[in-house]
Amino acid sequence: MAVLIIAPGLKADWWARELNKQNAALDVRIWPDTGNPSDIEHALAWKPPAGVLATYPNLKVVFSLGAGVDHLLIDPDFPNTAAISRVVDPYLTAGIVEYVVLHVLRYHKNQPALNDQQHAKVWDDRAHELKQADERRVGILGLGELGQSAAKALVALNFDVAGWSRSPKNIPGVTCFHGMDGLAKLLPRTDILVCLLPLTPETEGLLCADLFAQLADGARLINAARGGHLVEEDLIPALDSKRLVHATLDVFRTEPLPKGHPFWNHPKITVTPHNASITDPRSVARQIVEGISAVERGDPLPNAVDTALGY
């Protein structure tokens, strides 16, 4: 049995060292130097080239080196005999929560407007009229591990928090909606919209002109999920028409964001370099080794993905 790391652009040798720290007996190989393809039974992957995973006939499990698995499921040749395990990592979750809280608080305290006034060397008293946290309505799209953790952190800060998911959820202190009818109820009562959804065919392009039109007047947007959720050509018109006041984007359809992209210089857009949260090899390597051991014992795969749902 061998474990393959296939993550172009990432520090594969770093991952290999962390895996062997957890289990020195693991036969860890780094793509493309894989040796006999029949030896490969487990793979750690991030954005593998299409079709490559299908070349390993004995592949049992693919461990995604990130919370999302859309980068695997877009491969039309992904082997249907292989299971997928996603990362559920406390460090990754903490990073997302910190990012969401940071940018919700920026909007809550009107910091983008105050920054503009600093550059203009003039204060506008209207930007100083701050609300209390319980008057600020935050809506979170996606109530999985990341969304629930972010929602609980904002509830602890006394924000009025609601969330939306595909299926019903019950989270103390959070008003929960589900299904398309629930989305229609969430949007008008949302001042700050946070997207933490998995990217699936159903959520692709969800952040679009039609959705923006349903938000409360003067809403703000935070997208820390996937670039594919946003219809990019709909965002600037929504900002210029004041349907949206500001947007914070950590993810984009093309990454890194091309130098000529209009998002870079738009005064109402904050861009960050997909660094809301970073997978920590120390923690995730432990999770992966435990997952491999479980499979080899015949136990259920931890954090298994339902490929029909995409998460």
N, C-alpha and C positions, 0 to 999 in steps of 0.2 A: 504493500500500500504506500502510495506517495501523495503528497499534498502539493498542489501547484499554486503559485502566486501569479496572477495575470492581471496586472494593473499598470498599464502604460502611463508614464508620467508621474507615478508615485514612487516612493523609495522602497522598492521591493526587497532589497537586502536588509533594510531596517525591519520590515515585517518578518522576514525569515529569522532574524536574530531573536525577535520577541517570541515567535512560536517555539523556537528551540530552547529558550529560557523556560518556557512552560513544560516542554517535553523534549528532552534532548534526543530521544529515540526517533522523532519524526523525520521522515525522509522528505525534506522540503526542497522543491525545485522552483526555479524562476523562469517563466516564459520569456523568450521562445526556446530556451535550453531545457527541454522537458524530458529528454531521454525517450524510453519506450512509452508511447501514449497509453498502452494498456495498463501501465502501473498507476496511472492517475485515478484516484477514487474521490478526492475532495479538492475543491478549488476555492481560493480567495480571489475575488474579482472586483474590479472597478472599471467600468466602461471597456470591457474586452472587445476586440475587433469581432465584427459579425461573423458567425460561422465557426470560430475557433473552438468554442466549448464543445461543439458537436463532434470534434475529431478525437475525443477521448471516450472510447466505448464503454469503459467501466465507471464513468463518473456517477457518483451517488448524490453528492451535495455540493451546491455552490453557495458560499458564504459571501454575502454582499458587504463590501467594505464601506458601508454607509447606511443611513437609515432607510433610504429609498431603494427600490429594486427596478424602477422603470428603465434604468440603463441596461438591465439584463433582458427584460421582457420585450424590448424593441427589436431584439435579435430574432428574425424569422426562423432561424435554424437552432434556436435554443433547445437543447435536448429534453424531450418531454419525460424522460425517465429520471431526470435529476431533480431533486428537491432544492428549494431555496430557503436559506436562513438569513434574516435581516438583523442588523445591529440594534440591540437595545442596550445602550451604554449610559451609565449615569453621568459621565463626563460630557458626552454628546448632548444629552438631555439638558444638563445644566447650562451648556453654552447657548442652546436655543432659548431657554428661559431668560438668560441674561440679556440676550439680544432683543427679545420681545419687550421685556420690561424697560430696557434702555430707551427704545424708540417710542414706546407708549408714553413714557414719562417726558420725552422730548416734545411730543405733541401736546400732552396734557399741560405742560408749562409754557407752550407757545414758543419753544426755543428757536425753531426756524425763522419765525417772524422777528424775534429779538435779534437774531444774527444779522438779518437784513438791515434792521435799524442801526445796529452797531456800525455796519459798513457805510450807511448813509449819515452817521453821526447825528441822529435825531431819534428821540423816543416818541412813539405814538401811544398815548395812554390806552387806546382801545386794545392793544396787545397785552396790557397789564391786567386786564380783567379776568382773573383766573377763576376757574370753577373748582369746586371740591371734587375729590376723586369719585365720590358716590353719585356725582352728577355727570360723570363722563362714561359713556356707554361703549364698551369694547366688545366687538364680535369676533370670535375665533372660528375660522373654517378649518375643520379637522379636529377631532377629539380623541385621537390615539394617544400614545405615550407622550409625545411632544406637546400636543394641544392641551391635554389634561393638565400636564405639569405647568404650562404657561398660564392656563386659566386659574389654577390654584394660587400661583404666585401673585397674580393680579387681584384676586379676591382678598388675599392677605393685605394688600395695599388699599383695600376698600373701594376698588373700582366696581362699577355695575357691569358684570361680565355675563355674556351669553355665548353659546357655542352651537355649532352645526355639524352634523355628521350624517353618514348614510343610514345608520341604524340608531335606534333610541339609546341615549346615555342618561345616567343619573349621577351628577357630580354636585356635592354639597356647595351651596352658594352660587351655583352657575345655572342660569336659565338655559335649558337645552332644547334644541330644535333638531328635527331630522327630516330627510326626504325633501323633495322639491317644494312642497307646500311649506315646510318649515323654513327653507331658505328665504322664501318670499316674506315670511314673518320676521326673520332675523334682520334683514338688510335695512328696513326703514328705521329700526331702533338702534342703529350702529353709527357711532361717531368716529371710531377708529377700527378699521377692519384688518385683521391679521390672518394671513393665509399660511396654514401649516398642513395642508392636505397632501396625501400621496398623489402622484401623477398617474392617472388612469385615463382610458378613453372617455370616461364620463366627466372627469375634471379638467381635461385638456381645454384651454381657452375659456375657462369659467370666468376669469377676471376680464370682463369685456364691457363695451359701452352699455349694454342692456343691464348688466349688474350694477355698474356705477350709477345709472339713472335711478336705481331703487334705494340707494343709500340715503341717509339723512343729509340734509344740506350741509356743505362744508366738511364732508368726511375726509379722513386720511386713510392711506393704504400702507400696509407693511406686508411684503411678500418675502418670506424666508423659506419657501417650500421648493418649487421648481420653476424655472423660467417658462416652461410650457403652459403654466396656468394662466399666464397673462397674454392677452392679445395686444402686442406692443403698440400697434398703430392706433389703438383706441385710447391709450393712456394720455398722451399729450393733449388731444382735443378735450378730454374730460378735465384736465388741469387748466387749460386755457379758458374754458368756459366757466370755470369755478365750480363745476359739479364736484370736483375733488379739490382740496386745498393743497395737499402735498402727498408725495409717495416716497416710500423707502424701499429699495429693491436690493436684495442680496443675491438674486439669481436671475439668469437671463437665458434666452433661447440660444444665443451663441456666447460661449465663454472661452477665454476672457472677452469682455465686452469690447467690440471693435472700436478703434480710436475715433472713427468718424461717426459713431452712433450719437443721435441727438440727446440721448439720456444724459451724457456726460455734462453738458453745459446748461441743461434746463434748470432755471432757478427754483423750481418747485419739486425737483427730484433729488433725493439722496441716494447715491449708489455705494455699495460696499462690495468687496471682491470675493463673494461666496465664502465668507469667513465667519458667518453667524455661529457656526460650531464646527469643530474639527475632530475627526475620528482619532482617538488616542490609541496607538498600537499596544501600549502596555495593558490597558484594560480589555480591549477587544480581542487581543491574542488569547487571553485567558478564556474568554467566552467561546472563541472558536475551538480551542483545544478541548474544552468541556463538551462542545457540540459534537466534535468528531468522536470522542470517547462514548458519548451517549449512543450515537448511531452504530458504532462497532459493537456495543453491548446489546443492541436490538431495542433500545429505549426510544421514546418519541424524540424527534428533532426539536431542540429548543428554538423558539422564535420563528417557527415555520411560517412561510408565506403561502396564502391561498392564491395561486397563480391566476385563477379565474377572476378574482377581485382585484389583483394587482397590489396587495399589501397583506 
